[in-house]
Structure formats: structure tokens, C-alpha cells
Amino acid sequence: MSPQLSPADRRSLKARAHALQPTVLVGRGGMTPAVQAEMERSLSAHELIKVRVLDDDRAARDAIVKRVCEHLSAALIQHIGKILVVYRPKPEEKSKAKKTKTKRKAPRALKRTFQNRP
């Protein structure tokens, strides 16, 4: 199940992805288990990745897009030519307890010597 994104979310993710370099290359062999595992690792670490597909056939690239989104439960943000931008939010870690910040004490008022004068 891929995440549902609003147009504003999609636009902001496109802006974030603009500066990224492709982290995964899908070769002529297509979506092999090794490529799927690498995409899984990249999405777990970064949420937003660029993928370069080296196949020249447009229909094959579209099939790879569908397979990536279904297999990884990710949302397709952008598909331009041979570049795909894929997003999957990081899973929330339940085991880590949230740290609460301790508040500092207010600074102590300075004693002024002129107040002690008669």
C-alpha cells in the first residue's frame, strides 16, 4: 500500500529530490532481487531516492515503476525519462523512548551593591 500524498506534499518532495543524485541503478537485467534489496535499504535510510533505469524501452520502464511501487510500498513522486523519484516515509520506531528535555533553572538575579547603601 503506497502512501497517499497531497499535491503540495508531492511538490515539496520534488523540490527536495532535485539536488539528489541517483542512488540505485537498474540495469538491463531489470528488477533483480539484489536491486530490490538495495532500494529497500536506500528507502529505509533516506525516505526519498532517485533511481536511474538504463533500459531504453518505455513500456519496460513503466513496468519497473509499477513493480517498485507495489513491492516496496512506496509512492512515485516523479518519472522523467529514465529517472524515477520514489518516496516512502520512514517507519516510526516504537522501541526508542522519546527524550524529554530538562528545563534549565532561571538565572539567579545579580546582587547589586548600590542597593545596600543607606
N, C-alpha and C positions, 0 to 999 in steps of 0.2 A: 504494500500500500504506500504509494508515494505521497509526500506531504503536499497539501493544498496551499498554494501561495497566492496572495493578492497581487494585483498588477504593481502596486507600489513596492512590495517586497521583491518581486521579480526585477524591477528596475534597479533597486539598490544593490541586489546581488550581481546584476550585470555590471554595474559600476565597480564593484569590488573585484570582479573577475577580470576586468580589463587589463590590469597590470600583471596578472598571473602568467606564468609560462606553463605549457603542457607538462603535467607530471606523469601521465601514463600514455604510452604509445600502443595502439592496436595495429599490429602488422597485418600482412596479407593472410596470415593463418586465422584471423578473426578472433572471436572471444574464446580464448583457451582458459582452462582453469587457473593457470598462472596469472593471466591478465585480470581475471575476475578477482583473484585474491589480492593483487596489487591495488586494484580500485577500491576494494573493501578497506585495506589498510590506509590508503590515502584519504578516503572519506571519513574514516574514524578519527584520523589525526587532524584533518583540515576543514571538514564540512563542505568546502567549495573547491572543486578541482576542474582543471581543463584537461580534456582528453583529445589526442590527435589520432584520427583514423587514417591509415595510409592507403586504404582501398579506394580505387577510382570510381567504382560503381555506386551510384546514388542510392539505388534500392538496397544494396548491401549495407550502406551506412545507416539507412533508416531502420533496417532490421537490427543493427547493433545498438542503435539508440533505444529501441523498444526493449531489447534484451537487458541492457544495462539498467534501465529504469525499473523493470519488473524484478530482476534478480537482486538488485541492491536496495530496493525500496527508496529510490532517490527520485528527485524531480529534475526534469530537464529545464534548464534556465535559458539556454541559447544553443542554436545549431546553425553555424555559418560555415558552409563548405565542409572542410574536413575537421573542423574544431567543434567540440562539444563542451558545454559548461554544465556540470552536474552538481546538484546540491542535495545534501542530506543533513539535517540537524544532528548535532552530537547527542547521544543518549545521556540523560541526566543520571549522574552517579548517585545511587542511594546510599552506598556504603560510607561515603565521606560525610562527616558531620560538618555542618556549617560553623565556621568560627565566628564567634561574636567578638567584636572589638571592645576592649575595655576603655572606658572614658577616662581621660586624664582629669586629675583634680584641677580646679580653678587655681590660677596662680595666686599666691599669697600677696596680700596688699603690703606695699612697702611702708615701713615706718618713716615718717618724715620728722626730722629733728626740729623744724621750726614750730611744730605743734606743741612741743614740750616747753616752750618759752613762756615766761609769765606775762 
